[in-house]
Each structure stands twice: as structure tokens, then as C-alpha cells.
Amino acid sequence: MDLGKILQMIVNMVLRRVVNTAVTKGIDYAATRGKAPQDMTPKERQQAKSAREMTKRARKAARITKRLGR
């Protein structure tokens, strides 16, 4: 492999991690509506928790679907 391909692989790995982290942070922000856990009511905390669990299930389903499509 030449240097360009190696650098491209490294850049792709870093960008993938950055995007995944940003998506996770964005989902958490949307689930909590920007509030800190101590500022939330118990009902809001439960809703945020269920939103994160639903997101987790959706990601799992997407991974399974991707795996079946190969």
C-alpha cells in the first residue's frame, strides 16, 4: 500500500469515531431536551431513559439488518 491509502484509512477511522460520538451526543441532547438530570422531573428522566433505550434498539436492529444484507 502506498502512503496515500494508509493516510486515507487513518482519516476515515478518525472521522467515523468523531461522527459516531457527535451522533450519540446529539441523541442524548435531544432525549434530555438540553436539561441536566438534576433539573429534570422524575417523569422527564424516565422519558429520556426510554428514548435512549429506543435508540439503542434501533441501532441494534440496523446492525442486524446490515448483517443480513451482506
N, C-alpha and C positions, 0 to 999 in steps of 0.2 A: 504494500500500500504506500501511496505517496503521502507527503505531509499534508496536503490539502484535504484529503479524505479523513485523515486522523483528526485534524482540527475541526472539520465539519461534524464528525461524530461527537467530539467533546462539546461543541457548541450546542448540538441537538440535545445531548443529555442534560446540560445545564438549563437550557430553555424549557425542557419538559418538566424539570423539577420546579422551576420558577412558576410556570403556568399552573401546575397542579397545586402548588402552595397558594397561589392567588385565588384559584377557584375555591379551594377549601375555606380560605379566609372570607371570601365573598359570600359563600353559603352560610357560614356561621354568622356573619354580619346581618344577612337577610333574615335568618332564623330568629335572631335576638332583636331585630329592628334597631340595632345600634345601641342597645341599652346594656349596661353592665349587669351581671347576675344579681348583685346586691340591690339594684334599683328596680328589679322586676318583681311582680307579684308571683305567688306560687303557681297560679294558672298560666302566666306568661312563661315561666320557667318550664313547665310541663309541655307547653306548645312548642317551645324552642327545642326541647329534647326530642319530641316526636318528629319535628321537622328534620333534625339531624339523623335520626334513625331511618326516616323515609328516604333521605338522600343516600344513606349507606346501602339500603336495599336496592335503590335504583342503580347505583354504581355496580353492585354485585350482579344484578340482572344484565347490565350492559356487558360486563366481563364475560358472563356465561354465554350471552348471545354472540359476542365476538368470537369466542372459542368454538362455538358450534358452526359458525360460518366459515371456518378455515378448511 
